Structures are given as structure tokens and as C-alpha cells.
């Protein structure tokens, strides 16, 4: 919704705030990991804490912004003429049109978080909520390494990534092909 607001609505301070979002895309996670650690230190060892800091990120806002710019304004205008308010226009007209953007953001966000290592190292010490990248590193360092088991762990790591891609594949391919037709 933030990206839609940046792309379609007129309000004071929009350009400055959007510039701030763009600037946030270049700040690496390592620069904000320690402040986030102190902010969430009372909620360690949960599955939820591994996802909360990454729900809304600047790159996703920018990606949605570019998709919303490509949606013709006439579609929104037609919805308003039919009596739809801003929320109904967004959820019933704009969101279905931008399914490729949702698929792209879902795939990219899942890939980034599924392979995350630093944040789980900081926040998780309980083995029951340990994500696979952290578990693989601990498992691999056992002596002597059982390479068959390590490779089985790697397969467990790859299967969910393939499943997410296969679920969103048709929309992801549609987003790539629609970006190639610009002009």
C-alpha cells in the first residue's frame, strides 16, 4: 500500500519520503542488525522474530512502485466512476492486475530470508526454532562429517525454494515478459 501511495496519490512530502525509501535500499542489513538485536532482545528464540524485521522492506516498496506506475490510470478512473472508493479500487482492481509483482516480491523475499544466516545467529539459540542455514552450519562442523547427511540437509534446504518458485512461476514469468515489452 505504501508503494501504491507513492505511485498514485498526491500528498505533501511524498518525494522526500520516497527518496528516504530509495536510500534505505543501499543500507546493508549488517548496519542495522545490532540496533534490531537490542530492540528485539526480549523476544529471542521464536519463529516470529526471524521474520518480523523483514516484513516490509524498501526494495519491495520500490519494486511495487515501478509496477504501479505501469498500471494505466484509466483503470482506476473507471473504478471510481463505478462508485468504488480508494480501498476497493486498490484491492479489487489494482491488486489483481499486479499479481506478477506480488509473485516477484514473494519469490525474492523468500529467497533472501530462507538463506539468511546473520539474523538467526543473533536471535536464535534454541535448536527447536533454528532455521536450516544455521542448522546446516552446526551439523556440518561435527566431526567426522557424514557427507551423505550433509547433502540430505542441502536437499532439504533447496526443496522449499523450488516449491515456492513453482507456485509463483507463471506470475513471475509474466512479470519478466511484461517488462520486456515496454516501449
Beta strands, then each sheet from edge to edge (+ up, - down):
end
